C-alpha cells in the first residue's frame, strides 16, 4: 500500500456541489490518491450555517422535547440539492428520514454531530465511484475519545483492495458499538489514522489556505507560506498560540514518519506546506513566529532559594489547589517567575496572601500583564547571532523584553513583552525572520 496517497478535505471543500467537483478533479490528477477522508459540508458563505452546527441544534431541540424539523429541514434541503446536482446517492431521502427519526428519538449528541461527515462520505463516494468505508465499523475509540490501536489493522483491511475509498472523518465507535466523535482535531485525525493504516507515502490535507503561514495574517500583512516544517516545529508553534495542525492530528503519522502536505482546494497548483520528520535547517533556521497575550506574571523571590529544594513544588501545588496552572516559567538564583493565563487568576490578593502565609517569600507580586511570543525553528540553537537579531528587532521598535526562555526548548526562543505591545512585537519579529 506504500504508494497510496490519503487526501483529507475540510468543510469548505465539501460545502456544495461545485466544491465537490473540485475535489474530484484533484483526485483525478494523481492515480495514487486512492483514500479520501471528508468533513461535513461547511459554510458556503460568511452568513451560512455549517451542517454540523445544524445537527447540534437538532440534538438540543430533541433533548428539550421540541421538534427538530425547523433545523433538519434546512439540512435535508441542502443535502438533497447536492445529490440532485451531482446525480449521486439515489436513496438519500430515506437515509435522511432514518437520521431524523433517530435524533428525534433521543440519539446521542455524538451520533447527531457525526451525521454531517457520514452524509458527505456517501456523496463523495458516489462522485468518485469509490467504496464507502463506515468509521463505525473500523475506527475504534476509547471512552475518552482516544484512538484504540485496534483501529489501524481494521482500516487497512477495509482498504486493501483496488480502487478508491472514501471514509468520513471525525467519528468512530466505542467497543460497545456506540458512535463516538473525536474530542479535538476532528477529521484531521481521521486522515492521519487512514494514512498510518495504509502506510501512505503522503497525507494531503486539503483546506481553504495554501499551506501554513509564518505568522497570523490578521496581524502581519501577507506573511510568507512555510514550505517545509517538522512535526516538532508544528507542535511548538501550536503550543505558543498558532492555529496550525492539532497535535493529535499529527501523532498517528509522526510515529511512522508519513509526511503531511497542507494544500488548498481552491488553488490546487500551489505546493502548500510539507510537514516532515526533519528538514535542512541550513536553508532556513526559523520557520515561524506565533504568540499569546494576556498572561499574568507571578514573581516570587527568596534569598538562597537553592537551600529550599521543595519550595518550587510547594508553590506549584498551592497554585494548582486554586485552579491555577502556569504555562511557562523561568528561574533565577533566588527567584521564580511564572506566566499564567489571565483567566486562571480571579483574585490576585488571595493568591498572594496564600503564598506569603505558606511559603514566607521575601517578595511575591503579580507584575504587569505580558504577551508571550515564540520564534520557532529547528536551527535556532545552531546558528550564532539568531537570538541577538530578534532582540535587536525589538529594540529598534522600542519594545522592552520582560521575559526570556532560551534553551529550555531546542527549537524555540520565548520572549515576553508588555501585553499592549503584542501586535507591534509580532510584526517586528516576523520582519527579522524573513
N, C-alpha and C positions, 0 to 999 in steps of 0.2 A: 504493500500500500504506500510505500515511501514516496511515490511520485504524485500523490494526491495533494490538491490544494483545498483547504477548508476556507469558505467565504462566509463571513457573518455580515448581515445587512441590518442596519438600525431602523428605527421607526420612520424617519423621513424618507428612507429608501423604499419603504413599504406603504407610503401614505395613500397612494391611489394607483390606478391602472397605468398611468404614464410612467410613474416611478418604477413600477414592477417591470415594465418593458425595458427600462434602462438596466435593471438587474439582469434580465435575460440576455441583453446584448453584451454585458460584461462577462457573464458566464460563458457565452458562446465564443468569446475571443480566445479562450485557453481550454483545451480539452482536458487538462488536468484539474480544472475547477469542477470537482465532482461532488463535493459535500457543501450544502448551503444551509446556513443557520439564520433564522429570521426572527425579528422582533414583531411586536404588534404594530398595526398601522398607526403612524404618528400624526402630527399636525400637518395639514395641507397649507395652512396659512397661520399668521400670528394669532388670529382670533379663533382658530379652530380648536376642537377638543380631541385629545388622544382617546383611542378606543379603550385603552386600559383604564383611564380615568372614568369613562362612562361605565365600565364594568364594575369598578369600585362603587360608583353611585348606585348601581343596580343592587349590589350586595347590601349596602347600607339601607336602602329603601325596603328591601325584603326583611332585613333584621328588625326594622322599625314597624313591620306589619303593613307596609304601604305597597302599592302597585309599582312594578318596575317598568311598566310599559313606556312611560314618558322618556326614559333613558334608553331602554332596549330598542325602541322603535327607531331611534337615531342610528344605533349600531346596525340593525337589520337593513335599513335603507342603504347605508353606506357600503356594507359588505356585498349585498346583492347587486348593487350598481357596478362594483368592481368585477364581480363574477360575470355579469352580463357583458360588460365591455371586453373582457378577456376570453369569454366563452369557456369558462372552467367551472368545475365543481357543480354539476347539474343538480345534485341533491342538497345544495347549500341551504335552501329554505327549511328542509326538515331537520338539518343539523342545528340550525338556529333555533327552531322550535324546541329541540331537546335541551339546549343550553338554557334557554329562557325558563323552561319548566324546572330545571334543576336549581337554578338560582332562586326562583320564586319559592321553591320548596325547602329552602334552607341550606343549600350547598355552602361550603366554606368560602371564606374570603380568598384563600389561595386558589381554589377552583375557579372562582369568578374571574380573578385577575389574570389567570393563565389562559383564558379562552381567546384573548386577542392574539397571542402568539400561535395558538392552535389553529385559529382561522387563517392567519397569514400563511402558516405552513401548508395547509390544504390548498390554498390558492396558488402559492408559488410552485408546489409540486405539480399542479395542473399546467401552469405556464411552461415549466421546464420539462414536462413529461418525465418526471422523476418519481422515485419511490419515496413515499411518505413514511417517516420513522416517528412513532409516537414516543415522546420522552417518558410518559408514564410507564412504558414497558421496559425502557433501557437505562434511564438515569435514576440512580438510587441516591436519596438524600437522607442524612441523619435528621433527628428531630429538631436540631438547631440550625438546619439548613446547609450543613457541610456536605461535600461530595464523598460518598462511600466508594472505596476503591473497587468494589464490585462493578461499578459503572463502566469502567474502561473496556473490559473484555466483552461486556454485553453490547456496547455501542459498536465495537469493532466487528462483532459477529453480525450485527444488523446491516453493516455497510461493506461486507466482504465481497459482494458480487460486482458485476459490471454495471455500467450506467451511472446515473446521478441519484443523489439522495438529498432530501430536504427534511430537516428536523427543526421544530420550533425551539426557540430559546426560552430562558427564564424559569423553567419549571422541570420537575421530575416527580417522583413519588417516594414515599417512605416505605419501609419494609412491610407495613400492613396495607399498602396499596392506596394510601390517601395522597391526593395531589399536594405537592409542596413547592412553593416558589423560593428562589434564592433571596436571602435577606439583603444582600448587596451585590452589585456588579452585573445583575440581570443577564441578558443574552450574551454579553461579552464572555461570561464564564462558560456558557453553553458552547460557544465557539471554541474556547480553549480546551474544553473537555473533548469535543469531537476531534480537534487537531491532535491531541495526545493519543486518543484511542486509535486513530488510523495511522499514527506515525507520519503525519503530514510533512511534506517538505516546506510548507509555508502556511501560516494562518493569516488570511487577509481580513481585516476588519474595516468594512466599508461604512462610512459615515457621511456627514454633510460638510466636512472640513478636509482640506488636502494635507493631512498629517498633523503632527504635534508641533505647536508653536513654541518659540523660545521663551515667550512671556505672555502675560494676559493682554489680549488685544483691546480690552476695554480701557486699559491704562496706557499701553505702549502702542503707538501708531505702527501698523504693518510690521509686526515682529517677524523675523525670518522663520521659515519652517525648518525644523530639525531633520536632517537627512538620515542620520544614524544615532541611535541611543541604546544604551544597555538596559537590561532588566533592572539592574541596581539603580541606575540613574532615574528611571521612571519612578521607582519606589521612593527614592529620595525627594524628587520634585513633588510627588503627591503628598508626602508627609509634611511638606512646608507650604501646602496650600494650592498647588497646581491642579487644574481639572484635567487630569490625564487618566490613563488606564487605572482602574481599581486593582489593588494588589491581588485580590482573589481571582481576578480575571487573567492574571499573568502566571500565578502559581502552577497550574496544571502543565503549561508548556515550558515554563522555566526549568522544571525538574528534568526535562528530556531534551532541552535545547532547541525547540521548534521556534524559528524566527516569526515575528509578527510584523505585518505590513499594514499600516494605517493609511487608508485610501479614501477618495471622495467619489461617491456615486455620480455626482453631477459634474465631475471633472476627471473622468477615468484615465486620461492620459498623464495626469500628474503622478509622479513616482511616490509621493507621500513620504512617510517616515518608516524606517526599518528599526524594529526593536530586536536587539541581538544579545547573545550571551557575552560578547566582548566586541570592542572596536579599536581602530587605530587612533590613539589619542594624540599622535603627532600632528594629525590634520586639524584637530580642534580639541583643546583641553577641556573647555567648558561647553556644555550643551544648552543650559537654560538657567533662568532666574525666576524664582517664584517667591511668594511671601504670604504672611498672615498678619493681620493687625489686631489691635485691642487685646494686648497682653498686660496683665499686672506683673510688676517686677518686685518680687519679695526679696528683700536683702536682710541677711542675718549675719551678725559679726560676734565672735567670741575669741578672746585672747587665748593663744596657744590651743587652737582648736584641735590640733593633732593629738592632744592629750585626752581627748574625749571621743574615743573611736565609735561610740554608739550615738553620738549627737545627731548626725545626719539622718540615720534611720529613725530615731525617735521623732525628729521633726517631720519626716515624711509620713510616719504613722499618724501623728497628730493631725496633719493636714487631711489625710485620707479619711480619718474618722469624721471629718466635717465635709466630706464630699469634694475635696479639693485635690486635683491630680495635676501636678506640674508637668509640662510637656518638655521643657528644656532647662538645663542648669549649667552653671559654671562655678568653679571653686577657686578661692584664693587660699593663702596660708592660714588666715584667720577668719575667713568669710565664705558664705554660700549665697548664691543668687539663683532664684528660680523664676522662670517665666510661666505664668498661669493664665489660661484663658479667662477673660473678664467675667464670663457667665458663671464661673465656679465661685467667685468671691462676692457674697451678698452682704457681708458685714465686716468691713476692714477692722474695726476696733475689736470685735470679738475674737477674731483670728489672732491679732497682735497680742491681746491680753492673755490668751491661752498659751502662746509661745513664751511669753515672759514668765508666766506662772509655773510652767512645767520645765523649761529649759534654762532659765536665767541667763539670757544672752546679754552681751554688753550693749548691743544695739540691734533693733529689729524695726523695719519700716517697709511700707509699700512705696517704692519710687514711682515717678510719673509713668503713665502707660506707654508701652512700647509697641512698635511694629517689628516683626522679625522677617528678614529677607534671607534667602538661601541662594548662593551661587553654586551650581552643581556641575560636576564633571569628573570623569574617571582620572583625568590627568592633572587635577587641581593641586596635588601634592608633589607632582613630578617636575613641574616647570618653575624655575626660580622667578620670583617677582610677581607671581599671579596675584597673591593677596594684596601686595602693595598697590597694584594697578587699580584695584577696586576701592581701596581706601582713598587713593588719590582722586578717583572719580567723585566720591562723596565729599571730599574736602573742597573740590572745585565747585560743587553745588552748595557749599556752606552747610553741610549736614553733619551734625555730631554723631559719632558712634558711641552708643551706650552699652553695648553688649557684644561680645565676640566669643564664638566657639569654633576653633580651627584645629583640626586634627582629631577631634572626637569621632568624626566620620572620615574615612579616607577619601570620600568623593564630594564633600561639601564644605563651604565656608558660610557660617551663620553670622549674621550681623543684625544687631538690634539698634533701631533709631527711634526718635520721638514719633509717636503714632501719627501726629498731624503732618509729618514729612514723608509718609509712606509712598505716595504716588511719585513724588519727585525722586526719592531714593531708588525706587524700582527702575525708573527711566534712566537714571544715571548709571546704574549697574549694567543694564542691558546695553547701553551705548558703549560701555567699556568692554563688553563681551563680544560685540560683533566686529 
